[in-house]
Amino acid sequence: MRLLAVVVLLGLLAAASPGSAAPTGEGIVVAVLDSGVDGTHDELSGRVESRSFQAVIPGIPLNPNAALSDPNGQGTAVASLIAGTTLGLAPQARILDLQVSAQYTGTALDPAAEQAAIAAMDYLLTNPGRAQVAILSFASRGVSASGAQTLAEQAEGLREAGILVIVPSGPTMSRLHGDASVLTVAGTDCPSGAKQGSADRARKPDLVAEHAGLRGAQAATLANPAGGGTATFTGSAFAAAQVAGAAALMLDARDGLPADAAAALLRDTAADVGPVGVDACNGFGLVAPEAAWAAAVAWVDPLETYPTKPTPGLAAPALVLLVGVLALAVRRRA
């Protein structure tokens, strides 16, 4: 009976111990720089704050859906893969929707998206406490050389502020992809033997994630003004969304985990795919969310200082000398 009581007690202690439950992203905010997020969707309702950085450009026609919160639909799908109630890796994380693209017609990058993205990044730089993770999922649509340089400098500023910046891989973003301040994510479609300079990869990816046939939340459209439901999405933006979701789990599991440590642990825990070891096609490998947040829990800060024995000052030797003198005097008198 006593043994049974001990076993039950140990079980209760284990259940109540911190870190015993899987993280959900609670308390973590992920900034999504994309086409906007439909915050009324059931997958995201109540957990989205939106700000738009797009300006109307005279003479350039707006997308017919421009009045909607997500004219393109990509931003909503990305957000749902990060924090959707049933679709997301971190279902209790919050989304900071920074709309920067998809307001204008055409399939190329929106004319104002580059400057809008720079403005959104400035917003994060001046308000570093607003988010712990930022995903530039619009970046798969491409930016200019000067725009990429500016975004890279801003990403470095965010990294120094403790914000993990994630960018989807693609040939049009190679200048930013190669920057050490961002975590670059590609899809799992890299052909065997492909090189870093190939058209489907930028100067790196750090990680790969599933990118094809993913179910994501469907934003409201003119044809479906009520919104709701899901659709199938394919692209590196959706691969990057999964890494952002994994990062949210890590930051929930380990309070105060630095952005650099989170990036390193995501790379270290990735499942090796393709050629053995780190390769130009798959980077460090396939993201492994559970292994990543478990590693975050076990992470030890190498810069953390631990208590040590105090170093004796002058008083300690003096006291020893005084005791010795007194003992000698007592002995002589005796």
C-alpha positions as CSV (number, residue, x, y, z in Angstrom):
1,M,0.0,0.0,0.0
2,R,2.9,2.4,0.9
3,L,4.6,1.6,-2.4
4,L,1.3,2.3,-4.3
5,A,1.0,5.7,-2.5
6,V,4.5,6.6,-3.5
7,V,3.9,5.7,-7.1
8,V,0.7,7.7,-7.2
9,L,2.4,10.7,-5.6
10,L,5.3,10.6,-8.1
11,G,2.7,10.4,-11.0
12,L,0.9,13.5,-9.7
13,L,4.2,15.4,-9.3
14,A,5.2,14.5,-12.8
15,A,1.8,15.6,-14.2
16,A,2.1,18.9,-12.3
17,S,5.7,19.6,-13.1
18,P,6.5,22.6,-15.4
19,G,7.1,21.6,-19.0
20,S,5.1,18.4,-18.8
21,A,2.4,19.6,-21.2
22,A,3.2,20.2,-24.8
23,P,3.4,23.9,-25.7
24,T,0.7,25.6,-27.8
25,G,2.3,28.9,-28.6
26,E,0.3,30.7,-25.9
27,G,1.7,34.2,-25.2
28,I,3.7,34.2,-28.4
29,V,3.0,36.7,-31.3
30,V,4.0,36.0,-34.8
31,A,4.1,39.0,-37.3
32,V,3.0,37.9,-40.8
33,L,4.2,40.3,-43.6
34,D,2.0,39.2,-46.4
35,S,-1.3,39.9,-48.2
36,G,-3.3,40.4,-45.1
37,V,-5.1,38.0,-42.7
38,D,-8.8,37.4,-42.5
39,G,-9.2,37.6,-38.8
40,T,-12.8,36.6,-38.9
41,H,-12.0,33.1,-40.0
42,D,-12.9,30.4,-37.4
43,E,-9.3,29.2,-37.4
44,L,-8.0,32.6,-36.3
45,S,-10.9,34.5,-34.8
46,G,-10.0,36.6,-31.8
47,R,-6.3,36.1,-32.2
48,V,-5.4,38.5,-35.0
49,E,-4.4,42.2,-34.9
50,S,-4.1,43.9,-38.3
51,R,-2.2,46.9,-39.7
52,S,-1.9,47.8,-43.4
53,F,1.1,49.5,-44.8
54,Q,0.0,49.7,-48.4
55,A,-0.7,53.0,-50.1
56,V,-2.8,53.6,-53.2
57,I,-0.7,54.3,-56.3
58,P,-2.4,56.6,-58.8
59,G,-2.9,55.1,-62.2
60,I,-2.4,51.5,-61.1
61,P,-5.6,49.4,-60.8
62,L,-6.5,47.8,-57.6
63,N,-7.3,44.2,-57.2
64,P,-11.1,43.7,-57.3
65,N,-10.8,42.2,-53.8
66,A,-8.7,45.2,-52.5
67,A,-11.4,46.2,-50.0
68,L,-11.1,42.8,-48.3
69,S,-8.8,42.0,-45.4
70,D,-6.8,39.6,-47.5
71,P,-7.2,40.2,-51.3
72,N,-4.8,37.4,-52.3
73,G,-5.5,34.7,-49.7
74,Q,-1.9,33.8,-49.0
75,G,-1.6,35.7,-45.8
76,T,-4.6,34.0,-44.2
77,A,-3.4,30.5,-45.2
78,V,0.1,31.3,-43.9
79,A,-1.3,32.5,-40.6
80,S,-3.6,29.4,-40.2
81,L,-0.6,27.1,-40.7
82,I,1.1,28.9,-37.9
83,A,-1.7,29.5,-35.4
84,G,-4.9,28.0,-36.8
85,T,-7.1,26.3,-34.1
86,T,-7.0,23.0,-36.0
87,L,-4.6,23.7,-38.8
88,G,-1.7,25.4,-37.0
89,L,1.3,24.0,-35.2
90,A,0.8,26.7,-32.4
91,P,-2.9,26.9,-32.0
92,Q,-2.8,29.4,-29.2
93,A,-0.3,31.8,-30.7
94,R,-1.4,35.3,-31.8
95,I,-0.9,36.8,-35.2
96,L,0.2,40.4,-35.9
97,D,-1.0,40.9,-39.5
98,L,1.2,43.4,-41.3
99,Q,-0.3,43.7,-44.7
100,V,2.2,44.6,-47.4
101,S,1.2,43.0,-50.7
102,A,-1.5,41.7,-53.0
103,Q,-3.5,45.0,-53.2
104,Y,-2.8,45.5,-56.9
105,T,-3.7,43.5,-60.1
106,G,-1.2,41.3,-61.8
107,T,0.9,38.3,-60.8
108,A,4.2,40.1,-60.3
109,L,5.2,41.8,-57.0
110,D,2.8,44.6,-56.1
111,P,4.3,48.0,-57.0
112,A,4.1,49.2,-53.4
113,A,4.8,46.0,-51.6
114,E,8.6,46.5,-51.3
115,Q,8.2,49.9,-49.7
116,A,5.3,48.6,-47.6
117,A,7.4,45.8,-46.3
118,I,10.2,48.2,-45.4
119,A,7.7,50.3,-43.5
120,A,6.3,47.2,-41.7
121,M,9.8,46.2,-40.7
122,D,10.4,49.7,-39.4
123,Y,7.3,49.3,-37.4
124,L,8.7,46.2,-35.8
125,L,12.0,47.8,-35.2
126,T,10.4,50.7,-33.3
127,N,8.1,48.4,-31.5
128,P,10.2,45.3,-30.8
129,G,7.9,44.0,-28.1
130,R,5.1,43.5,-30.5
131,A,6.3,40.1,-31.8
132,Q,8.8,37.4,-31.1
133,V,8.8,35.9,-34.6
134,A,8.4,37.6,-38.0
135,I,7.7,35.8,-41.3
136,L,8.3,37.6,-44.5
137,S,6.1,35.3,-46.5
138,F,5.4,37.9,-49.2
139,A,9.1,37.7,-50.0
140,S,8.5,34.7,-52.2
141,R,7.1,37.2,-54.8
142,G,10.4,39.0,-55.1
143,V,12.0,42.4,-54.3
144,S,14.7,44.6,-55.9
145,A,18.4,44.4,-55.1
146,S,18.2,47.7,-53.1
147,G,15.0,46.6,-51.3
148,A,16.6,43.3,-50.3
149,Q,19.6,45.1,-48.9
150,T,17.4,47.3,-46.8
151,L,15.3,44.4,-45.6
152,A,18.5,42.5,-44.7
153,E,19.7,45.4,-42.6
154,Q,16.3,45.6,-40.9
155,A,16.3,41.9,-40.3
156,E,19.7,42.2,-38.6
157,G,18.2,44.9,-36.4
158,L,15.3,42.6,-35.5
159,R,17.7,39.8,-34.7
160,E,19.6,42.0,-32.4
161,A,16.3,43.0,-30.8
162,G,15.6,39.3,-30.2
163,I,13.1,38.7,-33.0
164,L,13.5,35.6,-35.1
165,V,13.0,36.5,-38.8
166,I,11.9,33.7,-41.2
167,V,12.0,34.0,-45.0
168,P,10.7,31.5,-47.6
169,S,13.3,30.5,-50.3
170,G,12.9,31.5,-53.9
171,P,15.0,32.7,-56.8
172,T,13.8,36.3,-56.5
173,M,15.0,36.7,-52.9
174,S,18.5,35.4,-53.1
175,R,20.1,38.6,-51.8
176,L,18.1,38.4,-48.6
177,H,18.2,34.6,-48.3
178,G,21.9,34.5,-48.0
179,D,21.9,36.9,-45.0
180,A,22.9,35.3,-41.7
181,S,20.2,37.4,-39.9
182,V,17.3,35.4,-41.3
183,L,16.3,31.7,-41.2
184,T,15.6,30.7,-44.8
185,V,13.1,27.9,-45.5
186,A,12.6,25.9,-48.7
187,G,10.1,23.3,-49.8
188,T,11.0,19.6,-50.0
189,D,11.0,19.6,-53.8
190,C,14.7,20.2,-54.3
191,P,15.9,17.7,-57.0
192,S,18.7,15.3,-56.1
193,G,22.1,16.9,-56.7
194,A,20.9,20.5,-57.1
195,K,23.4,23.2,-56.3
196,Q,23.0,26.3,-54.2
197,G,23.0,28.5,-57.2
198,S,20.2,26.7,-59.0
199,A,17.0,28.5,-60.0
200,D,14.8,26.9,-57.3
201,R,17.1,27.7,-54.4
202,A,18.7,30.9,-53.2
203,R,22.2,31.0,-51.6
204,K,21.0,28.7,-48.9
205,P,18.2,27.3,-47.3
206,D,18.7,26.6,-43.6
207,L,15.8,24.2,-43.4
208,V,13.1,22.6,-45.5
209,A,9.5,21.8,-44.7
210,E,6.5,20.3,-46.5
211,H,5.2,22.8,-49.0
212,A,2.7,21.0,-51.4
213,G,-1.0,20.2,-50.9
214,L,-1.3,21.8,-47.5
215,R,-4.7,22.6,-46.1
216,G,-5.0,26.2,-45.0
217,A,-7.7,28.6,-44.1
218,Q,-9.5,30.3,-47.0
219,A,-10.0,34.0,-46.8
220,A,-13.2,35.8,-47.7
221,T,-13.5,36.7,-51.4
222,L,-16.0,38.5,-53.6
223,A,-17.3,35.1,-54.6
224,N,-17.3,33.9,-51.0
225,P,-17.8,37.0,-48.9
226,A,-18.6,35.1,-45.8
227,G,-15.2,33.4,-46.0
228,G,-14.5,30.3,-44.0
229,G,-13.5,26.8,-45.0
230,T,-10.2,25.6,-46.2
231,A,-8.3,25.2,-49.5
232,T,-5.2,23.5,-50.7
233,F,-2.0,25.6,-50.9
234,T,1.5,25.0,-52.3
235,G,4.6,27.0,-52.1
236,S,7.7,27.9,-50.0
237,A,5.7,30.5,-48.1
238,F,3.7,27.6,-46.5
239,A,6.9,25.7,-45.7
240,A,8.2,28.8,-43.9
241,A,4.9,29.0,-42.0
242,Q,5.5,25.6,-40.5
243,V,8.9,26.7,-39.2
244,A,7.4,29.9,-37.8
245,G,4.8,27.7,-36.0
246,A,7.6,25.5,-34.6
247,A,9.5,28.6,-33.4
248,A,6.3,29.7,-31.5
249,L,6.2,26.4,-29.8
250,M,9.8,26.7,-28.7
251,L,9.4,30.2,-27.3
252,D,6.3,29.0,-25.4
253,A,8.1,26.0,-24.1
254,R,11.2,28.0,-23.0
255,D,10.5,31.5,-21.7
256,G,13.4,33.9,-22.7
257,L,14.9,31.7,-25.3
258,P,17.0,34.0,-27.5
259,A,16.2,34.2,-31.2
260,D,19.7,33.1,-32.1
261,A,19.4,30.0,-29.9
262,A,16.0,29.2,-31.4
263,A,17.4,29.4,-34.9
264,A,20.4,27.2,-33.9
265,L,18.1,24.6,-32.2
266,L,15.8,24.5,-35.2
267,R,18.8,23.6,-37.4
268,D,20.4,21.2,-34.9
269,T,17.2,19.2,-34.4
270,A,16.2,19.0,-38.1
271,A,15.9,15.5,-39.7
272,D,18.6,14.9,-42.2
273,V,17.2,14.4,-45.7
274,G,18.9,14.1,-49.1
275,P,22.7,13.8,-49.0
276,V,24.2,13.0,-45.6
277,G,24.8,16.1,-43.6
278,V,24.2,19.7,-44.4
279,D,23.8,20.2,-48.1
280,A,23.0,23.0,-50.5
281,C,19.6,21.6,-51.4
282,N,18.1,20.9,-48.0
283,G,20.3,22.8,-45.6
284,F,20.3,21.3,-42.2
285,G,17.2,19.2,-43.1
286,L,13.5,18.8,-42.5
287,V,12.1,20.8,-39.6
288,A,11.1,18.7,-36.6
289,P,8.8,20.8,-34.4
290,E,8.6,18.3,-31.4
291,A,12.3,17.8,-31.3
292,A,12.9,21.5,-31.5
293,W,10.7,22.5,-28.6
294,A,12.0,19.6,-26.5
295,A,15.5,20.9,-27.2
296,A,14.4,24.4,-26.2
297,V,13.2,23.1,-22.8
298,A,16.6,21.5,-22.3
299,W,18.6,24.4,-23.6
300,V,21.3,25.9,-21.2
301,D,22.4,29.5,-21.6
302,P,26.1,29.4,-22.1
303,L,26.4,32.9,-20.8
304,E,24.5,32.3,-17.6
305,T,26.6,32.8,-14.5
306,Y,26.3,30.5,-11.5
307,P,27.0,31.3,-7.8
308,T,30.6,30.7,-6.7
309,K,32.3,30.7,-3.3
310,P,33.2,34.2,-2.3
311,T,36.8,35.1,-2.6
312,P,38.3,35.7,0.9
313,G,39.3,39.3,1.4
314,L,42.0,40.8,3.6
315,A,39.8,40.3,6.7
316,A,40.0,36.5,6.5
317,P,43.9,36.2,6.5
318,A,44.0,38.9,9.3
319,L,41.6,36.9,11.4
320,V,43.7,33.7,10.9
321,L,46.8,35.6,11.9
322,L,45.1,37.1,15.0
323,V,43.9,33.7,16.1
324,G,47.4,32.3,15.7
325,V,49.0,35.1,17.7
326,L,46.5,34.7,20.5
327,A,47.1,31.0,20.7
328,L,50.8,31.5,20.9
329,A,50.4,34.1,23.7
330,V,48.2,31.8,25.7
331,R,50.7,28.9,25.3
332,R,53.6,31.1,26.5
333,R,51.7,32.2,29.6
334,A,50.9,28.7,30.4
